[in-house]
Amino acid sequence: MGKLTRPSGLSSHLGEHNWELHFVMPYLPANATAKLVTKTVSDGQSVSSFHFKNQVGKVSKLNLDSRSIMRYMYEDLDRSSPDHIGETYKIYRHVYGPAGSRYVTEGTGGLVPHHRGLCFGFNRISYRDQKAET
């Protein structure tokens, strides 16, 4: 199921007469594929197509036509050197900026190397009167 919306502030490159299609895929099993097709909207404009490019065992990249959207880094742990361990000890998702040319997420290294890609972090979690252990 999808929803057509007016372009957001981040998508001004689409033009004023185009719409964005937003959808959530409810479930896709590991190693399965999904075919997303181009559709035509009522004004005759064609909706762009999403597609994945997969480098098996390393990275799966989501593109919108030729523009990079996100990439999922999942290479197996490489213990051949400390640098390779730091690059492969966890999976993460890079998110690209609106133009698709730069990441808006941090990769390996940096001030907090375990915070890479898309990260949700909390340090005070509770439910009613119960507190999570830190």
FENFEN-V770448 format. One record per backbone hydrogen bond with DSSP energy under -1.0 kcal/mol. CO is the residue of the C=O (numbers start at 1). NH is the residue of the N-H. If there is no record, write none. Layout:
co->CO nh->NH
co->CO nh->NH
This chain:
co->3 nh->22
co->5 nh->20
co->8 nh->11
co->11 nh->14
co->12 nh->15
co->20 nh->5
co->22 nh->3
co->29 nh->32
co->39 nh->47
co->41 nh->44
co->45 nh->41
co->49 nh->65
co->51 nh->63
co->53 nh->61
co->55 nh->58
co->55 nh->59
co->58 nh->74
co->59 nh->55
co->60 nh->72
co->61 nh->53
co->62 nh->69
co->62 nh->70
co->63 nh->51
co->64 nh->67
co->67 nh->64
co->69 nh->96
co->70 nh->62
co->71 nh->94
co->72 nh->60
co->73 nh->92
co->81 nh->85
co->82 nh->86
co->83 nh->87
co->84 nh->88
co->85 nh->89
co->92 nh->73
co->93 nh->118
co->94 nh->71
co->95 nh->104
co->97 nh->100
co->102 nh->97
co->106 nh->117
co->112 nh->115
co->125 nh->132
co->127 nh->130
co->130 nh->127
